[in-house]
């Protein structure tokens, strides 16, 4: 299924992504018609994260939400294993 993200009432720019499910989480979207950032009007690939997290929550790459206090605590709290993995890897180097 192809999803389209657009500004209401405008033809461009807009972004599309292929996803069998709702496009929540971090996905690579194709951005079309963005002449402000792309003078050649070439389709660009941009990572966008759509989520329903509250201000006191951190969004994982899969779109799920965890308590913001758990972010960067050294534990992997996201179901998809994102969110604090980089911090863990850095700690093992020292």
C-alpha positions in Angstrom: 0.0 0.0 0.0 1.3 3.5 -0.8 0.8 6.2 1.8 1.0 9.9 0.9 1.8 12.7 3.3 0.9 16.2 2.0 0.1 19.7 3.1 -3.7 20.2 3.0 -4.6 22.3 0.0 -1.2 22.2 -1.7 -0.1 20.0 -4.6 3.5 19.9 -3.5 5.8 19.1 -1.8 4.5 15.7 -0.7 6.0 12.4 0.4 5.1 8.8 -0.3 6.1 5.5 1.3 5.2 1.9 0.7 4.0 0.1 3.8 1.6 -2.8 4.4 0.7 -1.4 7.8 0.2 2.2 9.1 3.4 4.1 8.5 4.3 4.7 12.1 7.9 4.6 13.2 11.0 5.6 11.2 10.6 4.9 7.5 12.4 6.2 4.4 9.9 8.4 2.5 10.2 9.7 -1.0 9.9 13.5 -1.1 8.6 14.9 -4.3 8.4 18.5 -5.5 10.4 20.2 -2.7 11.9 23.0 -4.8 13.0 24.9 -1.7 15.5 22.2 -0.7 16.0 20.7 -4.1 16.3 23.1 -7.1 16.5 20.2 -9.6 13.1 18.9 -8.4 14.5 15.4 -8.0 12.8 12.9 -5.7 14.7 12.6 -2.4 14.8 9.9 0.2 14.2 11.2 3.7 13.8 9.4 7.0 10.7 10.5 8.8 9.4 9.3 12.1 5.6 9.4 12.6 4.4 8.4 16.1 1.7 9.0 18.7 4.0 9.5 21.7 3.1 12.0 24.4 5.6 14.8 25.4 6.8 12.7 28.4 7.5 9.7 26.1 10.4 8.7 23.8 9.5 7.2 20.4 11.3 4.1 19.2 12.1 3.5 15.6 9.2 1.1 15.3 6.8 3.9 16.4 6.2 2.5 19.9 6.5 4.8 22.9 8.4 4.4 26.2 8.7 6.6 29.3 11.2 9.4 28.5 13.0 8.8 31.8 14.1 5.4 30.4 15.9 7.0 27.5 19.7 6.7 27.7 19.6 4.8 31.0 21.9 2.1 29.7 19.0 -0.4 29.1 17.4 -1.3 25.8 13.7 -0.4 26.5 12.2 -0.3 23.0 10.6 -3.5 21.6 12.7 -3.1 18.4 15.9 -2.7 20.4 16.4 1.0 19.4 16.6 4.1 21.6 19.6 3.4 23.8 21.7 0.9 21.9 24.3 3.5 20.8 24.9 4.6 24.4 25.5 0.9 25.4 27.9 0.4 22.6 29.9 3.6 23.6 30.1 2.4 27.2 31.6 -0.9 26.2 34.5 0.9 24.5 35.9 2.5 27.6 
